[in-house]
Amino acid sequence: KFAMVAPDVQIDDGKGTILISSEEGETEANNHRKLSDFGIRNGTRLQADDFLQDYTLLINVLHSEDLEKDVEFEVVGDTPEKVGPKQSEPTSKNITNGSDDGAQPSTSTGK
């Protein structure tokens, strides 16, 4: 849903409990566990980071009894439209004497 390439997901509780790791095999034992096994309930916040794409998502977990049949979860809110590395900042102009109007220093000899 979030188009993450190498996600790391942890509970945003200050303890650093990692649910999903981008390091292969590190959290494989968590795959069969339910969110409730980690104490995740209505109102819990998760932090998902994708280092390769340089972005972070904060996920608020909200319980709902109103999901359609066979729907286990729903993503509500703003999701990134285009995911990818940050665009590089344009290089700054060379500013001389606090002016960027393109004026160059005088080269006249004053004769």
N, C-alpha and C positions, 0 to 999 in steps of 0.2 A: 504493500500500500504506500509506503514512504520512499520507495526506490533507493534504499540504502544498500551500499556495496559491502561494507565491512562494519556492521554495527556493533557497538558495545552498549548494553542496556543495564542500568542499575536503578535501584530504588533510591529516590531522592529524599533520603531520611538522615543523611549525615554519617551513616554507618558504612556506606560503600558496598552494599550487598549487590554483587554482580549476577544478573539473570542470564544475559547473553554476552559472550565475549567474541571478538573478532579473531582471537588466538584459537587455532584449531584444537579441539578436544578439551579446552579449558572448562567449559560449562556443559559438556555433553550430558552429564548426569542430571541436568535440570530439564532435559527435553520431555520427560514423561511426567513431570510434576505440574501441578495446577498453581495458578497465581496465589490462591488462598494458602498453599503450603508455605509461602514466603511471607504471609501476613498481609498480602495485598488485598485491600478491601475498597469499598466505595470511598472515593476521595483521595486515595493514594496517588502520589506523583511519581512518574518514572522519567529518567533522563536517558535519552538515546543519542549517542554520538557516532558520527561517521567521519573518522579521521581522514580517510582517503578523499572525501568530498568536502571536508571542512565545514560541516554544519551540525547543529545540535537541535534536538526536538525535546520539549517538555510535554509529557503525556499525562493528562489527568484521567484516572480510571474512575468511571461512573457506572454504577450498577443500574440496570434497567430490566424491567419485566416485560416491556413493550416491543421486543424485537420480533420480527417476522419468524415464522416457522423455519427451522433449520439454519437460522442465522445466529452465529455464536457471538459476533461482535460487530460494532459499527464505528467507523471513523467519522467524527463530526468536528468541523472547524476548518481552519486554514491549513492546507497542505501545500508544500512547495510545488509551483508549476513547472519550473525548470530546475533540475538538480544537476550540480556539477561543480567543478572547482571555481573558486571566486575569480571574478574577472580582475585582471591586473589594473592597478590604478594608472591613469595616464601620467606620463612623466611631466613634472612641473616645468614651467617656462623658466628660462634663465632671466632673472630680474636684476637689472642694474640700477643702483641708487634708488631702490624702492619704487620704480616705475616699470610697468610692463607694457608701455605704449609703443614699444619697438624702436624708440629713439636711440641713436648711437651717440657716443661721446664725440665731441668736435675734434676734428683733426687739422683745423686751420692753424697756420703759423702766426697770424695776426699782423702781417707786414703791411 
